[in-house]
Amino acid sequence: MGRRYASRKAEVKTVDDGSRQKDYVQRVLEAYRKTPGTMGTVRRPDRLLAEQLYQRGMSVSVIENALTLAAARRLMRSADAPPLNSIRSLAYFLPVIEEVLGLRVSQDYFQHLRHKLERFTPTR
Protein backbone atom coordinates (compact mmCIF):
# COMPACT_ATOMS: atom_id res chain seq x y z
CA MET A 1 0.00 0.00 0.00
CA GLY A 2 1.42 3.38 -1.04
CA ARG A 3 1.93 6.33 1.22
CA ARG A 4 -0.07 9.48 0.82
CA TYR A 5 1.58 12.79 1.18
CA ALA A 6 -0.33 15.93 1.82
CA SER A 7 0.48 18.59 -0.69
CA ARG A 8 0.11 22.27 -0.08
CA LYS A 9 -1.11 24.45 -2.84
CA ALA A 10 0.68 27.73 -2.93
CA GLU A 11 -1.70 30.45 -1.94
CA VAL A 12 -1.52 33.19 -4.49
CA LYS A 13 -2.71 36.56 -3.36
CA THR A 14 -3.72 38.97 -6.00
CA VAL A 15 -3.09 42.58 -5.36
CA ASP A 16 -5.89 44.82 -6.53
CA ASP A 17 -4.41 48.19 -7.23
CA GLY A 18 -7.90 49.60 -7.60
CA SER A 19 -8.05 48.94 -11.32
CA ARG A 20 -10.86 46.38 -10.97
CA GLN A 21 -13.02 48.82 -9.05
CA LYS A 22 -12.18 51.61 -11.48
CA ASP A 23 -13.11 49.43 -14.47
CA TYR A 24 -16.32 48.31 -12.76
CA VAL A 25 -17.36 51.87 -11.90
CA GLN A 26 -16.57 53.01 -15.43
CA ARG A 27 -18.69 50.22 -16.95
CA VAL A 28 -21.64 50.91 -14.66
CA LEU A 29 -21.54 54.66 -15.23
CA GLU A 30 -21.21 54.27 -19.00
CA ALA A 31 -24.21 51.91 -19.04
CA TYR A 32 -26.17 54.41 -16.93
CA ARG A 33 -25.15 57.33 -19.14
CA LYS A 34 -26.32 55.49 -22.27
CA THR A 35 -29.62 54.33 -20.79
CA PRO A 36 -32.62 55.87 -22.55
CA GLY A 37 -34.50 58.28 -20.33
CA THR A 38 -31.46 59.43 -18.34
CA MET A 39 -29.89 62.87 -18.58
CA GLY A 40 -26.82 61.29 -20.15
CA THR A 41 -24.54 62.83 -17.55
CA VAL A 42 -22.82 61.36 -14.52
CA ARG A 43 -22.60 63.20 -11.22
CA ARG A 44 -20.52 62.56 -8.12
CA PRO A 45 -23.35 60.78 -6.24
CA ASP A 46 -23.69 58.40 -9.20
CA ARG A 47 -19.98 57.58 -9.01
CA LEU A 48 -20.20 57.02 -5.24
CA LEU A 49 -23.20 54.71 -5.68
CA ALA A 50 -21.36 52.72 -8.36
CA GLU A 51 -18.47 52.30 -5.92
CA GLN A 52 -20.90 51.09 -3.24
CA LEU A 53 -22.40 48.58 -5.68
CA TYR A 54 -18.88 47.30 -6.35
CA GLN A 55 -18.26 46.94 -2.60
CA ARG A 56 -21.52 44.97 -2.30
CA GLY A 57 -20.31 42.61 -5.02
CA MET A 58 -23.14 43.51 -7.37
CA SER A 59 -22.63 42.06 -10.85
CA VAL A 60 -22.38 44.55 -13.72
CA SER A 61 -24.75 42.35 -15.73
CA VAL A 62 -27.41 42.64 -13.00
CA ILE A 63 -27.09 46.42 -13.10
CA GLU A 64 -27.21 46.50 -16.90
CA ASN A 65 -30.30 44.27 -16.85
CA ALA A 66 -31.98 46.57 -14.33
CA LEU A 67 -31.20 49.64 -16.45
CA THR A 68 -32.67 47.87 -19.47
CA LEU A 69 -35.80 46.74 -17.65
CA ALA A 70 -36.51 50.18 -16.19
CA ALA A 71 -35.88 51.95 -19.50
CA ALA A 72 -38.17 49.51 -21.32
CA ARG A 73 -40.95 50.06 -18.81
CA ARG A 74 -40.65 53.81 -19.15
CA LEU A 75 -40.55 53.85 -22.96
CA MET A 76 -43.12 51.20 -23.75
CA ARG A 77 -46.10 52.94 -22.25
CA SER A 78 -49.36 54.04 -23.71
CA ALA A 79 -48.94 56.64 -26.44
CA ASP A 80 -51.40 58.96 -24.72
CA ALA A 81 -49.58 58.80 -21.36
CA PRO A 82 -47.95 62.08 -20.30
CA PRO A 83 -44.19 62.28 -20.89
CA LEU A 84 -41.92 61.38 -18.01
CA ASN A 85 -39.11 63.58 -16.73
CA SER A 86 -35.53 62.51 -17.37
CA ILE A 87 -33.84 60.30 -14.80
CA ARG A 88 -31.21 62.34 -12.95
CA SER A 89 -29.62 59.75 -10.69
CA LEU A 90 -28.32 56.19 -10.75
CA ALA A 91 -30.13 55.79 -7.42
CA TYR A 92 -33.43 55.79 -9.34
CA PHE A 93 -32.57 52.26 -10.46
CA LEU A 94 -31.86 50.76 -7.00
CA PRO A 95 -35.33 49.21 -6.56
CA VAL A 96 -35.12 47.69 -10.04
CA ILE A 97 -31.64 46.33 -9.32
CA GLU A 98 -33.08 44.59 -6.25
CA GLU A 99 -35.99 43.33 -8.33
CA VAL A 100 -33.67 41.89 -11.00
CA LEU A 101 -31.74 40.03 -8.30
CA GLY A 102 -34.92 38.13 -7.48
CA LEU A 103 -36.05 37.46 -11.04
CA ARG A 104 -35.73 34.01 -12.54
CA VAL A 105 -35.69 34.89 -16.22
CA SER A 106 -33.29 34.06 -19.01
CA GLN A 107 -30.66 36.50 -20.26
CA ASP A 108 -32.51 36.15 -23.58
CA TYR A 109 -35.36 38.20 -22.09
CA PHE A 110 -33.07 41.12 -21.34
CA GLN A 111 -31.48 40.80 -24.79
CA HIS A 112 -34.98 40.96 -26.28
CA LEU A 113 -35.67 44.16 -24.32
CA ARG A 114 -32.36 45.67 -25.49
CA HIS A 115 -33.33 45.06 -29.12
CA LYS A 116 -36.72 46.67 -28.52
CA LEU A 117 -35.06 49.69 -26.91
CA GLU A 118 -32.71 50.08 -29.87
CA ARG A 119 -35.73 50.51 -32.13
CA PHE A 120 -37.30 53.12 -29.84
CA THR A 121 -34.29 55.28 -29.12
CA PRO A 122 -31.33 56.81 -30.93
CA THR A 123 -27.89 55.81 -29.64
CA ARG A 124 -25.94 58.24 -27.52
DAQUI-V103136 format. One line per field, one symbol per residue. phi: phi as a letter, one per 40 degrees, with the letter a starting at -180 (. if undefined). psi: psi as a letter, one per 40 degrees, with the letter a starting at -180 (. if undefined). burial: # if it has 9 or more other ideal C-beta (glycine too) atoms within 8 Angstrom, else .. Layout:
phi = ???
psi = ???
burial = ???
This chain:
phi = .ccbbcbbcccbcccccgcccccddcccccccdccdgccgbbbdccccccccccccgcccccccccccccccccccbdcccccccccbaccdcdccccccdccbbccdcccdcccccdccbccc
psi = hiihhhihhhhhhhhheedddddddddddddddehheideihiddddddddddddefhiddddddddddddddddgiideiiiiiiheidddeddddddddeigiiddddddddddddddiii.
burial = ....................#..##.###.###.####......###.###.##...#.#.###########.##...........#..#..#..##.##.........#..##.##.......
